Amino acid sequence: MKNLVKIIIIIGFSFSLFSQNDPQQLFSQANTYYQNKEYTKAIELYDRSIKENNISSEIYFNLGNSHYRLRHVPESVYNFELAKKLNPDDEEIDYNLRIANLRVIDKFDQMPRFFLAEWYSTIIEIFSSNRWALISLICFWGTFICLAGFLIIWKVTIKKILFAFAIFVFIFSIATLIFSFNRLSIENSHDEAIIFSQTVYAKSSPDKASTDLFILHEGTKIKITDQLGDWVKIKLANGTVGWMPKASMKVI
């Protein structure tokens, strides 16, 4: 009888432990805390869920919202950026990121780029790499369907139309496949970061004794162009460059 009781207790404890570690339950509990305005508790559960490799744009988005409610500027911007990286075509993420950036002190004008580069960058940012790959696959099958119709149908006018359309769809399939690879490269890159130090000076070289060039504040997004030991060379949206301690930022 005692052994039976022990077995029941062990099973119950194991089930309880499993339930506590269930990713979906963690996410749901964190959402409950958020809805009840217990943002600190929500953040703890979202962070725990991420540490257990339950990573998604929804978790980063909710984590960004929780930090925003607590006026944690760099944390909110950082997590919205991570959410956008995983789901770039989500308008709600993009909107909340813009709102969070209003609390960032530093504002920089975007350095003008060649119009073709700007046009291409705008296009590939429309969808995620998976979405572009799906479009490419659909177009690829569309090419086969058009060619099949070209072989089956004997009417000359329709054959010409199908052949021309097949060429067009095939070219579009190749283009969207290139978009997918380029977008995947951006999604997997780690050359951008958010400043987490309240204030930090950019130096003329990777040395504390070097000249101060300018100062940045928490929440500012920078691009990493080089690294030397504990220092990274950064570039701002307006083209300004400098060196900063790696510890002052978090890579997106």
Rosetta silent file (secondary structure, phi, psi, omega in degrees, C-alpha in Angstrom):
SEQUENCE: MKNLVKIIIIIGFSFSLFSQNDPQQLFSQANTYYQNKEYTKAIELYDRSIKENNISSEIYFNLGNSHYRLRHVPESVYNFELAKKLNPDDEEIDYNLRIANLRVIDKFDQMPRFFLAEWYSTIIEIFSSNRWALISLICFWGTFICLAGFLIIWKVTIKKILFAFAIFVFIFSIATLIFSFNRLSIENSHDEAIIFSQTVYAKSSPDKASTDLFILHEGTKIKITDQLGDWVKIKLANGTVGWMPKASMKVI
SCORE:     score description
SCORE:     0.000 S_00000001
   1 L     0.000  -43.381 -179.799    0.000    0.000    0.000 S_00000001
   2 H   -64.218  -38.221  178.675    2.838    2.360    0.944 S_00000001
   3 H   -63.903  -38.043  178.795    4.584    1.590   -2.329 S_00000001
   4 H   -63.369  -41.905  179.071    1.402    2.398   -4.229 S_00000001
   5 H   -63.040  -42.862  179.555    1.154    5.773   -2.482 S_00000001
   6 H   -61.694  -42.244  179.946    4.788    6.533   -3.332 S_00000001
   7 H   -62.789  -42.170  179.953    4.194    5.689   -6.979 S_00000001
   8 H   -63.176  -41.893 -179.638    1.128    7.960   -7.097 S_00000001
   9 H   -64.125  -44.189 -179.248    3.099   10.819   -5.497 S_00000001
  10 H   -63.174  -43.968  179.127    6.001   10.382   -7.954 S_00000001
  11 H   -62.743  -42.872  179.910    3.636   10.297  -10.941 S_00000001
  12 H   -63.895  -41.745  179.398    1.808   13.369   -9.669 S_00000001
  13 H   -65.472  -42.530 -179.887    5.059   15.254   -9.096 S_00000001
  14 H   -63.193  -41.635  179.583    6.369   14.289  -12.537 S_00000001
  15 H   -64.905  -41.292  178.675    3.137   15.424  -14.183 S_00000001
  16 H   -62.993  -42.867  179.515    3.268   18.702  -12.278 S_00000001
  17 H   -64.493  -41.781  178.937    6.881   19.271  -13.330 S_00000001
  18 H   -63.146  -41.257 -178.501    6.056   18.483  -16.944 S_00000001
  19 H   -65.163  -38.962 -178.741    3.098   20.867  -16.881 S_00000001
  20 H   -67.250  -30.217 -177.741    5.210   23.687  -15.465 S_00000001
  21 H   -93.438   -1.714  179.745    7.771   23.237  -18.228 S_00000001
  22 L   -64.256  121.144 -175.358    5.215   22.929  -21.009 S_00000001
  23 H   -56.830  -43.062 -178.229    6.074   25.766  -23.457 S_00000001
  24 H   -65.929  -36.904  178.571    2.464   26.509  -24.351 S_00000001
  25 H   -68.040  -39.751  176.207    1.457   26.660  -20.697 S_00000001
  26 H   -59.239  -46.015 -179.183    4.344   29.042  -19.941 S_00000001
  27 H   -62.614  -44.358 -179.817    3.254   31.261  -22.833 S_00000001
  28 H   -64.622  -42.231  179.689   -0.402   31.202  -21.737 S_00000001
  29 H   -65.559  -39.920  177.722    0.496   31.968  -18.113 S_00000001
  30 H   -63.233  -41.038  177.606    2.731   34.839  -19.224 S_00000001
  31 H   -62.720  -37.827  178.009   -0.126   36.221  -21.330 S_00000001
  32 H   -63.166  -44.830  177.222   -2.407   36.009  -18.297 S_00000001
  33 H   -60.177  -41.110 -179.603    0.081   38.010  -16.230 S_00000001
  34 H   -63.668  -44.681  179.337    0.308   40.569  -19.035 S_00000001
  35 H   -63.164  -30.489  178.049   -3.476   40.930  -19.240 S_00000001
  36 L   -87.326    8.305  178.937   -3.560   41.431  -15.463 S_00000001
  37 L    64.101   24.262  173.992   -0.884   44.149  -15.837 S_00000001
  38 L   -96.008   71.611 -169.575    1.650   42.073  -13.891 S_00000001
  39 H   -67.158  -36.263  179.603    4.330   42.881  -16.451 S_00000001
  40 H   -62.467  -44.004  178.479    7.362   41.867  -14.382 S_00000001
  41 H   -66.012  -38.124  178.805    5.962   38.354  -13.858 S_00000001
  42 H   -62.540  -42.940  179.378    5.040   38.161  -17.544 S_00000001
  43 H   -60.875  -41.857  179.881    8.609   39.086  -18.528 S_00000001
  44 H   -59.228  -42.435 -178.382   10.026   36.357  -16.269 S_00000001
  45 H   -74.589  -38.204  176.588    7.900   33.685  -17.958 S_00000001
  46 H   -61.996  -43.839  178.863    8.536   34.959  -21.484 S_00000001
  47 H   -63.110  -40.984  179.290   12.290   34.935  -20.775 S_00000001
  48 H   -64.523  -39.298  179.511   12.083   31.430  -19.328 S_00000001
  49 H   -63.415  -39.922  178.824   10.176   30.250  -22.371 S_00000001
  50 H   -66.700  -40.614  179.192   12.888   31.670  -24.673 S_00000001
  51 H   -63.099  -25.414  177.961   15.641   30.009  -22.609 S_00000001
  52 L   -91.667   18.704  175.687   13.831   26.705  -23.187 S_00000001
  53 L    65.667   22.282  172.693   14.116   27.349  -26.956 S_00000001
  54 L   -91.315   78.065 -172.103   10.443   28.165  -27.373 S_00000001
  55 L  -103.786  130.295  177.624   11.261   30.998  -29.770 S_00000001
  56 L  -158.285  162.062  178.366    8.663   32.780  -31.899 S_00000001
  57 H   -65.366  -30.795  179.680    7.781   36.263  -33.085 S_00000001
  58 H   -64.344  -41.980 -179.843    4.721   36.188  -30.786 S_00000001
  59 H   -66.321  -46.539  178.979    6.859   35.704  -27.675 S_00000001
  60 H   -63.476  -37.352  179.289    9.303   38.463  -28.632 S_00000001
  61 H   -63.754  -47.980  179.380    6.377   40.735  -29.523 S_00000001
  62 H   -66.129  -36.125  177.323    4.657   40.177  -26.164 S_00000001
  63 H   -65.049  -41.071  176.247    7.975   40.548  -24.358 S_00000001
  64 H   -62.245  -41.352  177.947    8.524   43.860  -26.135 S_00000001
  65 H   -62.967  -41.605 -179.836    5.055   45.021  -25.107 S_00000001
  66 H   -63.020  -45.431  178.386    5.708   44.063  -21.464 S_00000001
  67 H   -65.806  -35.810  178.952    8.982   46.007  -21.385 S_00000001
  68 H   -63.009  -41.287  179.155    7.316   48.955  -23.111 S_00000001
  69 H   -61.969  -30.741  179.821    4.654   49.084  -20.389 S_00000001
  70 L   -92.475    6.701  177.836    7.440   49.275  -17.789 S_00000001
  71 L    62.858   33.435  173.677    9.193   51.990  -19.837 S_00000001
  72 L   -88.478   94.429 -171.611   12.231   49.784  -20.478 S_00000001
  73 H   -61.812  -58.423 -176.131   13.368   51.513  -23.674 S_00000001
  74 H   -64.208  -36.841 -179.242   16.230   49.307  -24.952 S_00000001
  75 H   -64.994  -40.657 -179.397   14.500   46.047  -23.970 S_00000001
  76 H   -67.238  -45.866  179.423   11.271   46.968  -25.776 S_00000001
  77 H   -62.580  -44.204 -178.549   13.066   48.067  -28.964 S_00000001
  78 H   -58.464  -48.067 -176.654   15.347   45.006  -28.864 S_00000001
  79 H   -73.027  -33.052  174.579   12.506   42.499  -28.584 S_00000001
  80 H   -66.117  -36.811  177.568   10.369   44.212  -31.223 S_00000001
  81 H   -64.501  -40.955  178.137   13.381   44.070  -33.557 S_00000001
  82 H   -65.057  -40.230  178.647   13.762   40.326  -32.884 S_00000001
  83 H   -63.911  -41.256 -179.644   10.033   39.821  -33.528 S_00000001
  84 H   -67.391  -33.919  179.574   10.277   41.749  -36.795 S_00000001
  85 H   -64.287  -36.214  179.988   13.292   39.706  -37.853 S_00000001
  86 H   -81.934  -27.752 -177.041   11.248   36.507  -37.491 S_00000001
  87 L  -140.818   74.313 -172.104    8.073   37.978  -39.000 S_00000001
  88 L   -67.828  -20.257 -177.917    8.956   41.003  -41.159 S_00000001
  89 L   -96.502   16.457  177.589    5.556   41.328  -42.836 S_00000001
  90 L   -89.088  113.666 -176.029    3.594   41.734  -39.578 S_00000001
  91 H   -68.003  -32.437 -178.980    2.181   45.269  -39.549 S_00000001
  92 H   -67.681  -40.218  176.850    1.418   45.223  -35.819 S_00000001
  93 H   -62.694  -45.586 -179.133    5.049   44.455  -34.947 S_00000001
  94 H   -61.381  -40.937 -179.950    6.220   47.227  -37.259 S_00000001
  95 H   -64.937  -48.231 -179.055    3.769   49.692  -35.704 S_00000001
  96 H   -64.563  -33.722  176.924    4.763   48.878  -32.107 S_00000001
  97 H   -64.589  -42.390  178.006    8.448   49.130  -33.034 S_00000001
  98 H   -62.959  -39.812  178.531    7.875   52.629  -34.408 S_00000001
  99 H   -65.107  -43.387  179.493    6.032   53.599  -31.209 S_00000001
 100 H   -62.690  -37.390 -178.844    8.850   52.202  -29.027 S_00000001
 101 H   -68.571  -16.629  176.411   11.437   54.129  -31.079 S_00000001
 102 L   -65.847  -23.298  178.941    9.666   57.386  -30.187 S_00000001
 103 L   -86.522   -7.592  178.155   11.151   56.966  -26.693 S_00000001
 104 L   -78.675  131.750 -175.686   14.675   56.670  -28.079 S_00000001
 105 L   -69.700  -45.881 -174.809   16.587   59.922  -27.652 S_00000001
 106 L   -75.541  129.434  176.752   18.898   59.631  -30.658 S_00000001
 107 L  -126.768  129.655 -178.835   17.372   60.418  -34.056 S_00000001
 108 L  -131.601  140.845  174.535   19.340   60.109  -37.290 S_00000001
 109 L   -76.522  140.563  179.709   18.446   60.757  -40.890 S_00000001
 110 L   -68.777  131.441  177.353   18.890   57.763  -43.156 S_00000001
 111 L   -65.321  126.797 -177.787   21.927   58.025  -45.380 S_00000001
 112 L   -61.502  140.043  178.553   20.675   58.255  -48.989 S_00000001
 113 L  -119.018  162.036  175.494   21.275   55.174  -51.111 S_00000001
 114 L   -56.310  135.630 -170.443   21.280   54.548  -54.844 S_00000001
 115 H   -59.381  -32.931  178.853   17.617   54.308  -55.860 S_00000001
 116 H   -68.301  -38.792  177.313   17.950   50.790  -57.304 S_00000001
 117 H   -65.948  -40.034  178.231   19.477   49.508  -54.032 S_00000001
 118 H   -65.483  -42.066  179.408   16.689   51.218  -52.073 S_00000001
 119 H   -63.160  -44.941 -179.579   14.065   49.750  -54.397 S_00000001
 120 H   -65.630  -42.890  179.850   15.517   46.242  -54.103 S_00000001
 121 H   -61.958  -39.942  179.453   15.798   46.461  -50.304 S_00000001
 122 H   -64.060  -39.581 -178.566   12.171   47.585  -50.039 S_00000001
 123 H   -65.900  -50.464 -174.476   10.990   44.649  -52.148 S_00000001
 124 H   -70.409  -17.761  178.060   12.793   41.858  -50.257 S_00000001
 125 L   -84.106   -4.499 -179.629   11.598   43.262  -46.916 S_00000001
 126 L   -64.571  -43.706 -177.412    7.957   42.817  -47.936 S_00000001
 127 L  -125.620  164.577  174.256    7.944   39.105  -47.011 S_00000001
 128 L   -75.833  169.685  179.731    9.972   36.685  -44.919 S_00000001
 129 H   -62.635  -37.804  179.111   12.384   34.238  -46.599 S_00000001
 130 H   -65.012  -40.005  179.910    9.848   31.403  -46.175 S_00000001
 131 H   -67.016  -42.348  177.133    7.102   33.423  -47.826 S_00000001
 132 H   -62.707  -38.905  179.043    9.336   34.326  -50.781 S_00000001
 133 H   -64.231  -38.989  178.302   10.339   30.652  -51.100 S_00000001
 134 H   -64.811  -42.669  178.213    6.666   29.625  -51.165 S_00000001
 135 H   -62.043  -40.949  178.972    5.902   32.181  -53.882 S_00000001
 136 H   -62.601  -42.104 -179.862    8.870   30.884  -55.878 S_00000001
 137 H   -64.611  -42.265  179.076    7.625   27.290  -55.557 S_00000001
 138 H   -62.505  -43.567  179.004    4.103   28.255  -56.675 S_00000001
 139 H   -65.401  -36.290  179.704    5.496   30.101  -59.697 S_00000001
 140 H   -63.034  -45.027  176.928    7.735   27.138  -60.518 S_00000001
 141 H   -67.589  -33.046  176.230    4.728   24.796  -60.613 S_00000001
 142 H   -62.425  -34.526  176.943    2.831   27.443  -62.581 S_00000001
 143 H   -62.879  -44.348  179.077    5.569   27.229  -65.213 S_00000001
 144 H   -64.386  -39.326  179.387    5.046   23.461  -65.562 S_00000001
 145 H   -63.598  -43.602  178.725    1.283   23.886  -65.818 S_00000001
 146 H   -63.329  -40.709  179.097    1.680   26.457  -68.600 S_00000001
 147 H   -67.825  -35.691  176.491    4.118   24.204  -70.460 S_00000001
 148 H   -63.967  -42.930  177.158    1.745   21.261  -70.074 S_00000001
 149 H   -63.376  -36.814  178.549   -1.055   23.362  -71.546 S_00000001
 150 H   -61.649  -37.356 -178.095    1.303   24.421  -74.347 S_00000001
 151 H   -79.240  -30.689 -175.180    1.895   20.753  -75.262 S_00000001
 152 H   -83.638  -45.425 -175.303   -1.739   19.667  -74.968 S_00000001
 153 L   -78.570  138.148 -176.843   -3.571   22.553  -76.656 S_00000001
 154 L  -101.200  -12.913 -179.109   -3.295   22.766  -80.437 S_00000001
 155 L   -70.136  123.736 -171.455   -4.698   26.237  -81.026 S_00000001
 156 H   -60.573  -44.744 -177.041   -1.734   28.397  -82.094 S_00000001
 157 H   -60.488  -46.164 -179.312   -2.855   31.646  -80.413 S_00000001
 158 H   -67.383  -37.618  178.619   -3.369   29.989  -77.018 S_00000001
 159 H   -60.217  -42.689  179.347   -0.067   28.081  -77.367 S_00000001
 160 H   -63.384  -43.002 -179.968    1.782   31.379  -77.895 S_00000001
 161 H   -63.413  -45.627 -179.363    0.107   32.949  -74.869 S_00000001
 162 H   -63.889  -40.055 -179.425    0.869   29.929  -72.650 S_00000001
 163 H   -66.152  -43.586  179.163    4.500   29.798  -73.792 S_00000001
 164 H   -64.245  -41.049 -179.800    5.007   33.516  -73.161 S_00000001
 165 H   -67.501  -36.818  178.763    3.318   33.248  -69.760 S_00000001
 166 H   -61.638  -43.043  178.542    5.465   30.209  -68.881 S_00000001
 167 H   -63.424  -44.164 -179.822    8.633   32.208  -69.571 S_00000001
 168 H   -61.804  -47.409 -178.775    7.361   35.134  -67.515 S_00000001
 169 H   -65.014  -37.344  178.647    6.367   32.937  -64.542 S_00000001
 170 H   -64.171  -44.243  178.236    9.684   31.052  -64.694 S_00000001
 171 H   -62.172  -41.835  178.954   11.664   34.296  -64.584 S_00000001
 172 H   -65.195  -35.137  177.360    9.518   35.498  -61.682 S_00000001
 173 H   -62.780  -44.049  178.424   10.138   32.167  -59.928 S_00000001
 174 H   -64.228  -42.615 -178.845   13.903   32.641  -60.210 S_00000001
 175 H   -62.326  -45.710 -178.994   13.630   36.258  -59.009 S_00000001
 176 H   -69.044  -28.222  175.385   11.574   35.351  -55.932 S_00000001
 177 H   -66.953  -40.036  176.264   14.005   32.512  -55.157 S_00000001
 178 H   -64.430  -41.637  176.834   16.832   35.070  -55.150 S_00000001
 179 H   -58.504  -41.321 -178.496   14.707   37.306  -52.906 S_00000001
 180 H   -62.599  -45.715  179.941   14.239   34.350  -50.547 S_00000001
 181 H   -64.986  -41.719 -179.710   17.991   33.654  -50.284 S_00000001
 182 H   -67.909  -38.079  178.426   18.822   37.321  -49.767 S_00000001
 183 H   -67.626  -38.378  177.823   16.087   37.696  -47.154 S_00000001
 184 H   -62.859  -38.520  177.866   17.345   34.560  -45.378 S_00000001
 185 H   -62.044  -39.914  178.423   20.827   36.065  -45.297 S_00000001
 186 H   -67.767  -42.952 -178.694   19.425   39.174  -43.602 S_00000001
 187 H   -64.118  -32.219 -177.925   17.400   37.117  -41.115 S_00000001
 188 L   -93.781   -1.690 -179.249   20.481   35.080  -40.150 S_00000001
 189 L   -77.547  154.796  177.800   22.827   38.055  -39.982 S_00000001
 190 L  -132.979   50.435 -177.876   24.044   39.444  -36.673 S_00000001
 191 L  -109.872   14.726  175.473   25.448   42.779  -37.770 S_00000001
 192 E  -126.002  152.194 -177.519   22.914   45.007  -35.999 S_00000001
 193 E  -150.953  164.645  176.649   22.571   45.793  -32.309 S_00000001
 194 E  -116.076  132.587  177.724   20.680   47.908  -29.780 S_00000001
 195 E   -70.428  126.865  179.480   22.508   50.132  -27.278 S_00000001
 196 L  -107.076  -20.026  175.309   21.693   48.999  -23.723 S_00000001
 197 L   -69.844  144.411 -178.960   23.950   51.362  -21.770 S_00000001
 198 L   -58.384  -44.070  171.446   22.138   54.496  -20.644 S_00000001
 199 E  -143.555  146.303  178.398   24.830   56.567  -22.361 S_00000001
 200 E  -151.811  138.127  179.324   27.979   55.492  -24.189 S_00000001
 201 E   -91.457  136.298  171.515   30.660   57.396  -26.076 S_00000001
 202 E   -85.785  133.180 -175.293   31.803   56.341  -29.517 S_00000001
 203 E  -104.202  161.469  179.257   35.592   56.445  -29.738 S_00000001
 204 L   -76.379  -18.321  178.483   37.940   57.192  -32.613 S_00000001
 205 L  -153.889  165.530 -178.303   39.695   53.839  -32.049 S_00000001
 206 L   -74.728   66.578 -176.351   39.207   50.674  -29.933 S_00000001
 207 L  -155.102  131.910 -179.530   40.843   52.227  -26.881 S_00000001
 208 L   -59.788  -30.301 -177.492   39.381   53.885  -23.772 S_00000001
 209 L   -83.353   -4.092 -178.451   41.997   56.634  -24.020 S_00000001
 210 L   -74.856  172.209 -174.780   41.069   57.528  -27.613 S_00000001
 211 L   -69.940  137.432  172.777   39.072   60.600  -28.617 S_00000001
 212 E   -75.054  126.413 -179.637   35.335   60.805  -27.914 S_00000001
 213 E   -96.863  -47.701  179.124   33.510   61.291  -31.213 S_00000001
 214 E  -161.570  168.528 -178.300   29.857   61.333  -30.197 S_00000001
 215 E  -116.966  140.887  176.424   27.503   60.007  -27.539 S_00000001
 216 E  -121.051  157.260 -177.907   24.644   57.532  -27.954 S_00000001
 217 E  -118.720  165.615 -176.609   21.764   56.684  -25.637 S_00000001
 218 L   -57.524  141.334  178.141   19.900   53.499  -24.766 S_00000001
 219 L    95.373  -12.520 -178.355   17.624   52.051  -27.420 S_00000001
 220 L   -71.418  136.535  179.072   19.583   53.346  -30.413 S_00000001
 221 E   -92.988  132.397 -179.544   20.000   50.878  -33.250 S_00000001
 222 E  -131.404  162.057  176.911   23.480   50.587  -34.767 S_00000001
 223 E  -109.371  132.776  179.327   25.178   48.504  -37.451 S_00000001
 224 E   -92.633  124.737 -178.160   28.308   46.511  -36.606 S_00000001
 225 E  -112.006  -17.735 -178.853   30.978   46.673  -39.313 S_00000001
 226 E  -161.598  164.116  179.703   34.043   45.305  -37.529 S_00000001
 227 E  -146.049  139.019  177.557   35.195   43.812  -34.225 S_00000001
 228 E  -142.925  103.900 -177.655   38.474   43.859  -32.302 S_00000001
 229 L    63.397 -123.765  179.785   38.566   42.122  -28.937 S_00000001
 230 L   -91.633   10.812 -179.217   35.926   43.672  -26.676 S_00000001
 231 E  -115.292  148.220  175.194   35.366   46.567  -29.073 S_00000001
 232 E  -128.660  143.151  174.744   33.137   46.830  -32.143 S_00000001
 233 E   -88.390  126.989 -175.105   33.183   49.339  -34.951 S_00000001
 234 E  -117.829  157.773  177.947   29.711   50.746  -35.464 S_00000001
 235 E  -133.789  131.731  179.437   27.952   52.698  -38.173 S_00000001
 236 L   -89.888  170.048 -177.981   24.859   54.862  -37.731 S_00000001
 237 L   -60.830  -28.043 -179.192   22.026   55.352  -40.198 S_00000001
 238 L   -88.352    4.285  177.372   23.542   58.701  -41.269 S_00000001
 239 L    95.765   -7.031  179.369   26.899   57.086  -42.071 S_00000001
 240 L   -67.964  139.544 -177.858   28.765   58.199  -38.930 S_00000001
 241 E  -123.909  158.559  177.901   31.263   55.604  -37.616 S_00000001
 242 E  -176.080  176.413  178.870   33.053   54.986  -34.319 S_00000001
 243 E  -112.572  139.915 -179.357   34.226   52.323  -31.868 S_00000001
 244 E  -138.988  153.889  174.838   32.258   51.155  -28.819 S_00000001
 245 E   -65.421  135.916 -179.720   32.611   48.529  -26.074 S_00000001
 246 H   -61.535  -29.660 -177.681   30.768   45.357  -27.044 S_00000001
 247 H   -68.903  -13.319 -177.389   29.299   45.157  -23.524 S_00000001
 248 H   -84.604    0.509 -173.942   27.277   48.326  -24.118 S_00000001
 249 E  -143.013  167.466  173.722   24.969   46.681  -26.652 S_00000001
 250 E  -125.717  128.288 -179.216   23.004   43.539  -27.517 S_00000001
 251 E   -73.455  135.352  179.806   23.217   42.024  -30.974 S_00000001
 252 L   -79.349    0.000    0.000   19.878   41.511  -32.709 S_00000001
